[in-house]
Amino acid sequence: GPGEETPGAEGSRVPQTALSARRFVVLLIFSLYSLVNAFQWIQYSIISNVFEGFYGVSSLHIDWLSMVYMLAYVPLIFPATWLLDTRGLRLTA
């Protein structure tokens, strides 16, 4: 049945992965969390003309808000992935 262990290499026991409703709920929460994060970093570029007039800055400054996210994503994804693997989703989020 689900969750039972099966024999692995050299007689060791390997846990068997089973599907459950809780896994899909966690996947949904993680996906929604990522979706909100993606909306958050691009929102200023969508209405850049409003921000240009209100704050008196150039469109280059507003575009840098979204570019900084992507530039920070590349080096920070590795420690974030390590933290996710070692400490779990709850602490990482």
C-alpha distances in whole Angstrom, upper triangle without the diagonal:
4,6,6,9,10,14,17,20,22,20,19,15,14,12,9,10,9,11,12,16,17,17,19,21,22,23,25,27,27,29,31,32,33,35,37,38,39,41,43,44,45,47,50,51,51,54,55,59,58,58,61,63,62,61,64,62,62,59,58,57,55,53,53,51,48,49,48,45,44,46,44,41,41,42,40,36,36,36,34,31,32,32,29,27,28,29,26,27,28,31,32,32
4,6,9,11,15,16,20,22,20,18,15,13,10,7,7,5,8,9,13,14,13,16,18,18,19,22,23,24,25,27,29,29,31,33,34,35,37,39,40,42,43,47,47,47,50,52,55,55,54,57,59,58,58,60,58,58,55,54,54,51,50,49,47,44,45,45,41,40,42,41,37,38,38,36,33,32,33,31,28,28,28,25,23,25,25,23,23,25,27,28,28
4,6,9,13,15,18,20,18,16,12,10,7,5,6,6,9,10,14,14,13,16,18,18,19,22,23,23,25,27,28,29,31,33,33,35,37,38,40,41,43,46,47,47,50,52,55,55,54,56,59,58,57,60,57,57,55,54,53,50,49,48,46,43,44,43,40,39,41,39,36,36,37,34,31,30,30,29,26,26,26,23,21,22,22,20,21,23,25,26,27
4,7,10,12,16,18,15,13,10,9,7,6,8,9,12,14,18,18,17,20,22,22,23,26,27,27,28,31,32,32,35,37,37,38,41,42,43,45,47,50,50,50,53,55,59,58,57,60,62,61,60,63,61,61,58,57,56,54,52,51,49,47,47,46,43,42,44,42,39,39,39,37,34,33,33,31,28,28,28,26,23,24,25,23,24,26,28,29,30
4,7,9,13,14,11,10,6,6,4,5,9,11,15,16,20,20,19,22,24,23,24,27,28,28,29,32,32,33,35,38,37,39,41,43,43,45,47,50,51,51,54,56,59,59,58,60,63,62,61,63,61,61,58,57,56,54,52,51,49,47,47,46,43,42,43,41,38,38,38,36,33,32,32,31,27,27,27,25,22,23,24,23,25,26,28,29,30
4,6,10,12,9,9,6,5,6,7,10,12,16,19,22,22,21,24,26,25,26,29,30,29,31,34,34,34,37,39,39,40,43,44,45,47,49,52,52,52,56,57,60,60,59,62,65,63,62,65,62,62,59,58,57,55,53,52,50,48,48,47,44,43,44,42,39,39,39,37,34,32,33,32,29,28,29,27,24,25,27,25,27,29,31,31,33
4,7,8,6,6,5,6,9,10,13,16,20,22,26,26,24,27,30,28,28,32,33,32,34,37,37,37,39,42,41,42,45,46,47,49,51,54,54,55,58,59,63,63,61,64,67,66,64,67,64,63,61,59,59,57,55,54,52,50,49,48,45,44,45,43,40,39,39,38,35,33,34,33,30,29,30,28,25,26,28,27,29,31,33,33,35
4,6,6,5,5,5,9,10,14,17,20,23,27,26,24,27,30,28,28,31,33,31,33,36,36,35,38,41,40,41,44,45,45,47,49,52,52,53,56,57,61,61,59,62,65,64,63,65,62,61,58,57,56,55,52,51,50,47,47,46,43,42,42,41,38,37,37,35,32,30,31,31,27,26,28,26,23,24,26,26,28,30,31,31,33
4,6,6,8,9,12,14,17,20,24,26,30,30,27,30,33,31,30,34,35,33,35,38,38,37,40,42,41,42,45,46,46,48,51,53,53,54,58,58,62,62,61,63,66,65,64,66,63,62,59,57,57,56,53,52,51,48,47,47,44,42,43,41,38,37,37,36,33,31,32,32,28,27,29,28,24,25,28,27,30,32,33,33,35
4,6,9,11,15,17,20,23,27,29,33,32,30,33,35,34,34,37,38,36,38,41,41,40,43,46,45,45,49,50,49,51,54,57,57,58,61,61,65,66,64,66,69,68,67,69,66,65,62,60,60,59,56,55,54,51,50,50,47,45,46,44,41,40,39,38,36,33,34,34,31,29,31,30,26,27,30,30,32,35,35,35,38
4,7,9,13,15,18,21,25,27,31,31,29,32,34,33,33,36,37,36,38,41,41,40,43,45,45,46,49,50,50,52,54,57,57,58,61,62,66,66,64,67,70,69,67,69,67,66,63,62,61,59,57,56,54,52,52,50,48,46,47,45,42,41,41,40,37,34,35,35,32,30,32,30,27,27,29,29,32,34,35,35,37
4,7,10,13,16,19,23,25,28,28,26,29,31,29,30,33,34,33,35,38,37,37,40,42,41,42,46,46,46,49,51,54,54,55,58,59,63,63,61,63,66,65,64,66,63,63,60,58,58,56,54,53,51,49,48,47,44,43,44,42,39,38,37,36,34,31,31,31,28,27,28,27,23,23,26,25,28,30,31,31,34
4,7,9,13,16,19,21,25,24,23,26,28,26,27,30,31,30,32,35,35,35,38,40,39,40,43,44,45,47,49,52,52,53,56,57,61,61,59,62,65,63,62,64,62,61,59,57,56,55,53,51,50,48,47,46,43,42,43,41,38,37,37,35,33,31,31,30,27,26,27,25,22,22,24,24,26,28,29,30,32
4,6,9,13,16,19,22,21,19,23,25,23,23,27,28,27,28,32,31,31,34,36,36,37,40,41,41,43,46,48,49,49,52,54,57,57,56,58,61,60,59,61,58,58,55,54,53,51,49,48,46,44,44,43,40,39,40,38,35,34,34,32,29,28,28,27,24,23,24,22,19,20,22,21,23,25,27,27,29
4,6,9,13,15,19,18,16,19,21,20,21,24,25,24,26,29,29,29,32,34,34,35,38,39,39,41,43,46,47,47,50,52,55,55,54,56,59,58,57,59,57,56,54,52,52,50,48,47,45,42,43,42,38,37,39,37,34,33,33,32,29,27,27,26,23,22,23,21,18,19,20,19,21,23,24,25,26
4,6,10,13,16,16,14,17,20,19,19,22,24,23,25,28,28,28,31,33,33,34,37,38,39,40,42,46,46,46,49,51,54,54,53,56,58,57,56,59,56,56,53,52,51,49,47,46,45,42,42,42,38,37,39,37,34,34,34,32,29,28,28,27,24,24,24,22,19,21,22,20,21,23,26,26,27
4,7,10,13,13,11,14,16,15,15,19,20,19,21,24,24,25,27,29,29,30,33,34,35,37,39,42,42,43,46,47,51,51,49,52,55,54,53,55,53,53,50,49,48,46,44,43,41,39,39,39,35,34,36,34,31,31,32,30,26,26,26,25,21,22,22,19,17,19,20,18,18,21,23,23,24
4,6,10,11,9,12,14,14,14,17,19,19,20,23,24,25,26,29,29,30,33,34,35,37,39,42,42,42,45,47,50,50,49,52,55,53,53,56,53,53,50,49,49,46,45,44,42,39,40,40,36,35,37,36,32,33,34,32,28,28,29,26,23,24,24,21,19,21,22,19,19,21,24,24,24
4,7,8,7,8,11,12,12,14,16,17,18,20,22,22,24,26,27,28,30,32,33,34,36,39,40,39,42,44,48,47,47,50,52,51,51,53,51,51,48,47,47,44,42,42,40,37,38,38,34,34,36,35,31,32,33,31,28,28,28,26,23,25,24,21,20,22,22,19,18,20,23,23,23
4,5,6,7,9,10,11,13,15,16,17,19,20,22,23,25,26,28,29,31,33,34,35,39,40,39,42,44,47,46,46,49,51,50,50,52,51,50,48,47,46,44,42,42,40,37,38,38,34,34,37,35,32,33,34,31,28,29,29,26,24,25,25,21,21,23,22,19,18,19,22,23,22
4,5,5,6,9,10,11,13,14,15,17,18,20,21,23,25,26,27,29,31,32,33,37,38,37,39,42,45,44,43,47,49,47,47,50,49,49,46,46,45,42,41,41,38,36,37,37,33,33,36,34,31,33,34,31,28,29,29,26,24,26,25,21,22,24,23,19,17,18,22,22,21
4,5,5,6,9,10,11,12,14,15,16,18,20,21,23,24,26,27,29,31,32,35,36,36,38,40,44,43,42,45,47,46,45,48,47,47,44,44,43,40,39,39,36,34,35,35,31,31,34,32,29,31,32,29,26,27,27,23,22,23,22,18,19,20,19,16,14,14,18,19,18
4,5,5,6,9,10,11,12,14,15,17,18,20,21,22,24,26,27,29,30,34,35,34,37,39,42,42,41,44,46,45,44,47,45,45,42,42,41,38,37,37,34,32,33,33,29,29,31,30,26,28,29,26,23,24,24,21,19,21,20,16,16,18,18,14,12,14,17,17,17
4,5,5,6,9,10,10,12,14,15,16,18,20,21,22,24,26,27,28,32,33,32,35,37,40,39,39,42,44,43,43,46,44,44,41,41,40,37,36,36,33,31,32,32,28,28,31,29,26,28,29,27,24,25,25,22,20,22,22,18,19,21,20,16,14,16,19,19,17
4,5,5,6,9,10,11,12,14,15,17,18,20,21,23,25,26,27,30,32,31,33,36,39,38,37,40,42,41,41,44,42,42,40,40,39,36,35,35,32,30,32,31,27,28,31,29,26,28,29,26,24,25,25,22,20,23,21,18,19,21,19,16,13,14,17,17,15
4,5,5,6,9,10,10,12,14,15,17,18,20,21,23,25,26,29,30,30,33,35,38,37,36,39,41,40,40,42,41,41,38,38,37,34,33,33,30,28,29,29,25,25,28,26,23,25,26,23,20,22,21,18,17,19,17,14,15,17,16,12,9,10,14,14,12
4,6,5,6,9,10,11,12,14,15,16,18,20,21,23,24,28,29,28,31,33,36,36,35,38,40,39,39,41,39,39,36,36,35,32,31,31,29,26,27,27,23,23,26,24,21,23,24,22,19,20,21,17,16,19,18,14,15,18,17,13,11,13,16,15,13
4,5,5,6,8,10,10,12,14,15,16,18,20,22,22,26,27,26,29,31,34,33,33,36,38,37,37,40,38,38,35,35,34,31,30,30,28,25,27,27,23,23,27,25,22,24,26,23,21,23,23,19,19,21,20,17,18,21,20,16,13,14,17,16,14
4,5,5,6,9,10,11,12,14,15,16,19,20,21,25,26,25,28,30,33,32,31,35,37,35,35,38,36,36,34,34,33,30,29,29,26,24,26,25,22,22,25,23,21,23,25,22,19,21,21,18,17,20,18,15,17,19,18,14,10,11,14,13,11
4,6,5,6,9,10,11,12,14,15,17,19,20,23,25,25,27,29,32,32,31,33,36,34,34,37,35,35,32,32,31,28,27,27,24,22,23,23,19,19,22,20,17,20,21,18,16,18,18,14,14,17,15,12,14,17,15,12,9,10,13,11,9
4,5,5,6,9,10,11,12,14,16,17,18,22,23,22,25,27,30,30,29,32,34,33,33,36,34,33,30,30,30,27,25,26,23,20,22,22,18,18,22,20,17,19,22,19,16,19,20,16,16,19,18,15,17,20,19,16,12,14,16,14,12
4,5,5,6,9,10,11,12,15,16,16,20,21,20,23,25,28,27,27,30,32,31,31,34,32,32,29,29,28,25,25,25,22,20,22,22,18,19,22,21,18,21,23,20,18,21,22,18,18,21,20,17,20,22,20,17,14,14,17,15,12
4,5,5,6,9,10,11,13,15,16,19,20,20,23,24,28,27,26,29,31,30,29,32,30,31,28,28,27,24,23,23,20,18,20,20,16,17,20,18,16,19,20,17,16,19,18,15,15,18,17,14,17,20,18,15,11,12,14,12,8
4,5,5,6,9,10,11,13,14,18,18,19,21,23,26,26,25,28,30,29,29,31,29,29,26,26,25,22,21,21,18,16,17,17,13,14,17,16,13,16,18,15,13,16,17,13,14,17,16,14,17,20,18,16,12,14,15,13,10
4,5,5,6,9,10,11,12,16,17,16,19,21,24,24,23,26,28,27,27,30,28,28,25,25,24,21,20,20,18,15,17,18,14,15,18,18,15,18,20,18,16,20,21,17,18,21,20,18,21,23,22,19,16,17,19,16,13
4,5,5,6,9,10,11,14,16,15,17,19,23,22,21,24,26,25,25,27,26,26,23,24,23,19,19,19,16,14,17,17,14,15,19,17,15,19,21,18,17,21,21,17,19,22,20,18,22,24,22,20,16,17,18,16,12
4,5,5,7,9,10,13,15,15,17,19,22,22,20,23,26,24,24,26,24,24,22,22,20,17,17,17,14,12,14,14,10,12,15,14,12,15,17,15,14,18,18,15,16,19,18,17,20,22,21,19,15,16,17,14,11
4,5,6,7,9,12,12,13,16,17,20,20,19,22,25,24,23,26,23,23,20,20,19,16,15,15,13,10,12,13,10,10,14,14,12,15,17,16,14,18,19,16,17,21,20,19,22,24,23,21,18,19,20,17,14
4,6,6,6,10,11,10,13,15,18,18,17,20,22,21,21,24,22,22,19,19,18,15,15,16,13,10,14,15,12,13,17,16,15,18,21,19,18,22,23,20,21,24,23,22,25,27,26,24,20,21,22,19,16
4,6,6,8,10,11,13,14,17,17,15,18,21,19,19,21,20,20,18,18,17,13,13,14,11,9,13,13,10,12,15,15,14,17,19,17,17,21,21,18,20,24,22,21,25,27,25,23,20,20,21,18,15
4,6,7,9,10,13,13,17,16,15,17,20,19,18,20,18,18,15,15,14,11,10,11,7,6,9,9,7,9,12,12,11,15,17,15,16,19,20,17,20,23,22,21,24,26,25,24,21,22,22,19,16
4,6,6,7,10,10,14,14,13,15,18,18,18,19,17,17,13,14,13,10,9,11,8,6,9,11,9,10,13,14,14,16,19,18,18,22,23,21,22,26,25,24,27,30,29,27,24,25,25,22,20
4,6,6,7,9,12,12,11,14,16,15,16,18,16,16,13,15,14,10,10,12,10,8,12,13,12,14,17,17,17,20,22,21,21,25,26,23,25,28,27,26,30,32,30,29,25,26,26,23,21
4,5,6,6,9,9,8,10,13,12,12,14,12,12,10,12,10,7,8,10,7,7,11,12,12,14,16,17,18,21,23,22,23,26,27,25,27,30,29,28,32,34,32,31,28,28,28,25,23
4,6,5,9,10,9,10,14,14,14,15,13,12,8,10,10,7,6,9,8,7,10,12,12,13,16,17,18,20,23,22,23,27,28,26,27,31,30,30,33,35,34,32,29,30,30,27,25
4,6,8,9,10,12,14,15,15,17,15,14,11,13,14,10,10,13,12,10,13,16,15,16,19,20,20,23,26,25,25,29,30,28,29,33,32,31,34,36,35,34,30,31,31,29,26
4,6,6,7,9,11,11,13,14,13,13,10,13,13,10,11,14,13,12,15,17,17,19,21,22,23,25,28,27,28,31,32,30,32,35,34,33,37,39,38,36,33,33,33,31,28
4,5,5,6,9,10,10,11,10,9,6,10,10,7,8,11,11,11,14,16,16,18,20,21,22,24,27,27,27,31,32,30,32,35,34,34,37,39,38,37,34,34,34,31,29
4,5,5,6,9,10,10,10,9,8,11,12,9,11,14,14,15,17,19,20,22,23,25,26,28,31,30,31,35,36,34,36,39,38,38,41,43,42,40,37,38,38,35,32
4,5,5,6,8,10,10,11,10,14,13,11,13,16,15,16,19,20,21,23,24,25,26,29,31,31,32,35,36,34,36,39,38,37,41,43,41,40,36,37,36,34,31
4,5,5,6,7,7,9,8,11,10,8,11,13,12,14,16,17,18,20,22,23,24,27,29,28,29,33,33,31,34,37,35,35,39,40,39,38,35,35,34,32,29
4,6,6,5,5,6,6,10,9,8,11,13,13,15,17,18,20,21,23,24,25,28,30,29,31,34,35,33,36,39,38,38,41,43,41,40,37,38,37,34,32
4,6,5,7,9,10,13,13,11,15,17,16,18,20,22,23,25,26,27,29,31,33,33,34,38,38,36,39,42,41,41,44,46,44,43,40,40,39,37,35
4,6,8,11,12,15,13,12,15,17,16,18,21,21,22,25,26,27,28,31,33,32,33,37,37,35,38,40,39,39,43,44,42,41,38,38,37,35,33
4,6,9,11,13,11,10,14,15,14,17,19,19,20,23,24,24,26,29,30,30,31,35,35,33,36,38,37,37,41,42,40,40,37,37,36,34,32
4,7,10,12,10,11,14,15,15,18,19,20,22,24,25,26,28,30,31,31,33,36,36,35,38,40,39,40,43,45,43,42,40,40,39,36,34
4,7,8,7,8,11,11,12,15,16,17,19,21,21,22,25,27,28,28,30,33,33,32,35,38,37,37,41,42,41,40,38,38,37,34,33
4,5,6,7,9,10,12,14,15,16,18,20,20,22,24,26,27,28,30,33,33,32,35,37,37,37,41,42,41,41,38,39,38,35,33
4,5,5,6,9,10,11,12,14,16,17,18,20,22,24,26,26,27,31,32,31,33,36,35,35,38,40,39,39,36,37,36,33,31
4,5,5,6,9,10,10,12,15,15,15,18,20,21,23,24,25,28,29,29,31,34,33,34,37,39,38,37,35,36,35,32,31
4,5,5,7,10,10,11,13,15,15,16,19,21,22,22,24,27,28,27,30,32,32,32,35,37,36,36,33,34,33,30,29
4,5,5,7,9,10,12,14,15,16,18,20,22,22,23,27,27,26,28,31,31,31,34,36,35,34,31,32,31,28,27
4,5,6,6,9,10,11,12,14,16,18,20,20,21,25,26,25,27,30,29,30,33,34,34,33,30,32,31,28,26
4,5,5,6,9,10,10,12,14,15,17,18,19,22,23,22,25,27,27,28,31,32,32,31,29,30,29,26,25
4,6,5,7,9,10,11,13,15,17,17,18,22,22,21,23,26,25,26,29,30,30,29,26,27,26,23,22
4,6,5,7,9,10,11,13,16,16,16,20,21,19,22,24,24,24,27,29,28,27,25,26,25,22,21
4,5,5,6,9,10,11,14,14,15,19,20,19,21,24,24,24,27,29,29,28,26,27,26,23,22
4,5,5,6,8,10,12,12,14,17,18,17,19,22,22,22,25,27,26,26,24,25,24,21,20
4,6,5,6,9,11,10,11,15,16,14,17,19,19,19,22,24,24,23,21,22,21,18,17
4,5,5,7,10,10,10,14,15,14,16,19,19,19,22,24,24,23,21,23,23,19,18
4,5,6,8,9,11,13,15,15,16,19,20,20,23,24,25,25,23,25,24,20,20
4,6,6,6,8,11,12,12,14,16,16,17,20,21,21,21,20,22,20,17,17
4,6,5,6,9,10,10,11,14,15,15,17,19,20,19,18,20,19,15,15
4,6,6,8,10,11,12,14,15,16,18,20,21,21,20,22,21,17,18
4,6,6,8,9,11,12,14,15,17,18,19,20,19,22,20,16,18
4,5,6,6,9,10,11,12,14,16,16,17,16,18,16,13,14
4,6,5,6,9,10,10,12,14,15,15,14,17,15,12,13
4,5,5,6,9,10,11,12,14,15,15,18,16,13,15
4,5,5,6,8,10,10,12,13,13,16,13,10,13
4,5,5,6,9,10,10,10,10,13,11,7,10
4,5,5,6,9,10,10,10,13,12,9,11
4,5,5,6,8,9,11,14,12,10,13
4,5,5,5,7,9,11,8,6,10
4,6,6,5,6,9,8,6,9
4,6,6,8,11,11,9,12
4,6,9,11,10,10,13
4,7,8,6,7,10
4,6,6,6,9
4,6,5,6
4,6,5
4,6
4
